[in-house]
Amino acid sequence: MDQRDIKDIKEIVKEGYAKVAKQGSSCCGPGSSCCGSADLAEDISRRIGYSEEEITGVPEGANLGLGCGNPVALASLREGDTVLDLGSGAGFDCFLAANKVGKKGKVIGVDMTPEMIEKAKENAKKSNYRNVEFRRGDIETLPVDDDSIDVVMSNCVINLSPDKAKVFKEAFRALKPGGRLTISDIVLLKELPGFVKESIEAYVGCVS
């Protein structure tokens, strides 16, 4: 894949998720497992493993129903951990992680979509989260220092990257020695039909 293709894909994905941030509506079709409209967000979250306590324990508007699992539940987060969320959206998993790492810990959310970063910052401000920050950036070139993160997590985002190998290299660079990587994502088990691979809507809808 050449650089022009990569740039085009990222712009298409960015546009799709900008609409989600503005409208709270799905970026993909009703049959997708990773994207959902705002009114279905809580139901989707229950189905993919979030507890009622988690669903109700974040700022209103943070949960857009865009995940495909619960990486926070698998991360074994400890008080004082520094956590990095790749593709943090409106901040749902970041706020859950912040509740676990406490005042001595820190959570950094990275997202390439300006509208998502703005929404996440608004959510943090209205609920007075002081141990969470959101940075605009690409997950292939993370805006964090080397060896600075205890836990890298991601929820239904890496599949959207046109250069997945670079994402994992960046995660490794950011992690401290002995750091942990926790991912919930879509995995391809067999070759997709050509008409699906060529569908922009399918790509933005996490079938990529």
PEJOSUL-V241500 format. One record per residue. N is the residue number from 1. RES is the residue in one small letter. SS is DSSP state (alpha for helix, beta for strand, coil for the rest). BURIAL is I if it has 9 or more other C-alpha atoms within 8 Angstrom, else O. Layout:
BEGIN
N:RES:SS:BURIAL + N:RES:SS:BURIAL
END
This chain:
BEGIN
1:m:coil:O + 2:d:coil:O + 3:q:alpha:O + 4:r:alpha:O + 5:d:alpha:O + 6:i:alpha:I + 7:k:alpha:O + 8:d:alpha:O + 9:i:alpha:I + 10:k:alpha:I + 11:e:alpha:O + 12:i:alpha:I + 13:v:alpha:I + 14:k:alpha:I + 15:e:alpha:I + 16:g:alpha:I + 17:y:alpha:I + 18:a:alpha:I + 19:k:alpha:I + 20:v:alpha:I + 21:a:alpha:I + 22:k:alpha:O + 23:q:alpha:O + 24:g:coil:I + 25:s:coil:I + 26:s:coil:I + 27:c:coil:I + 28:c:coil:I + 29:g:coil:O + 30:p:coil:O + 31:g:coil:O + 32:s:coil:I + 33:s:coil:O + 34:c:coil:I + 35:c:coil:I + 36:g:coil:I + 37:s:coil:I + 38:a:alpha:I + 39:d:alpha:O + 40:l:alpha:I + 41:a:alpha:I + 42:e:alpha:I + 43:d:alpha:O + 44:i:alpha:I + 45:s:alpha:I + 46:r:alpha:I + 47:r:alpha:O + 48:i:coil:I + 49:g:coil:O + 50:y:coil:I + 51:s:coil:O + 52:e:alpha:O + 53:e:alpha:O + 54:e:alpha:I + 55:i:alpha:I + 56:t:alpha:O + 57:g:coil:O + 58:v:coil:I + 59:p:coil:I + 60:e:coil:O + 61:g:coil:O + 62:a:coil:I + 63:n:coil:I + 64:l:coil:I + 65:g:coil:I + 66:l:coil:I + 67:g:coil:I + 68:c:coil:I + 69:g:coil:I + 70:n:coil:I + 71:p:alpha:I + 72:v:alpha:I + 73:a:alpha:O + 74:l:alpha:O + 75:a:coil:I + 76:s:coil:O + 77:l:coil:I + 78:r:coil:O + 79:e:coil:I + 80:g:coil:I + 81:d:coil:I + 82:t:beta:I + 83:v:beta:I + 84:l:beta:I + 85:d:beta:I + 86:l:beta:I + 87:g:coil:I + 88:s:coil:I + 89:g:coil:I + 90:a:coil:I + 91:g:coil:I + 92:f:alpha:I + 93:d:alpha:I + 94:c:alpha:I + 95:f:alpha:I + 96:l:alpha:I + 97:a:alpha:I + 98:a:alpha:I + 99:n:alpha:O + 100:k:alpha:I + 101:v:alpha:I + 102:g:coil:I + 103:k:coil:O + 104:k:coil:I + 105:g:coil:I + 106:k:beta:I + 107:v:beta:I + 108:i:beta:I + 109:g:beta:I + 110:v:beta:I + 111:d:beta:I + 112:m:coil:I + 113:t:coil:I + 114:p:alpha:I + 115:e:alpha:I + 116:m:alpha:I + 117:i:alpha:I + 118:e:alpha:O + 119:k:alpha:I + 120:a:alpha:I + 121:k:alpha:I + 122:e:alpha:O + 123:n:alpha:I + 124:a:alpha:I + 125:k:alpha:O + 126:k:alpha:O + 127:s:coil:O + 128:n:coil:O + 129:y:coil:O + 130:r:coil:O + 131:n:coil:I + 132:v:beta:I + 133:e:beta:I + 134:f:beta:I + 135:r:beta:I + 136:r:beta:I + 137:g:coil:I + 138:d:beta:I + 139:i:coil:I + 140:e:coil:I + 141:t:beta:O + 142:l:coil:I + 143:p:coil:O + 144:v:coil:O + 145:d:coil:O + 146:d:coil:O + 147:d:coil:I + 148:s:coil:I + 149:i:beta:I + 150:d:beta:I + 151:v:beta:I + 152:v:beta:I + 153:m:beta:I + 154:s:beta:I + 155:n:beta:I + 156:c:coil:I + 157:v:coil:I + 158:i:alpha:I + 159:n:alpha:I + 160:l:alpha:I + 161:s:coil:I + 162:p:coil:O + 163:d:coil:O + 164:k:alpha:I + 165:a:alpha:O + 166:k:alpha:O + 167:v:alpha:I + 168:f:alpha:O + 169:k:alpha:O + 170:e:alpha:I + 171:a:alpha:I + 172:f:alpha:O + 173:r:alpha:O + 174:a:alpha:I + 175:l:beta:I + 176:k:beta:I + 177:p:beta:O + 178:g:beta:O + 179:g:beta:I + 180:r:beta:I + 181:l:beta:I + 182:t:beta:I + 183:i:beta:I + 184:s:beta:I + 185:d:coil:I + 186:i:coil:I + 187:v:coil:O + 188:l:coil:O + 189:l:coil:O + 190:k:coil:O + 191:e:coil:O + 192:l:coil:O + 193:p:coil:O + 194:g:alpha:O + 195:f:alpha:O + 196:v:alpha:O + 197:k:alpha:I + 198:e:coil:O + 199:s:coil:O + 200:i:alpha:O + 201:e:alpha:O + 202:a:alpha:I + 203:y:alpha:I + 204:v:alpha:I + 205:g:coil:I + 206:c:coil:I + 207:v:coil:O + 208:s:coil:I
END
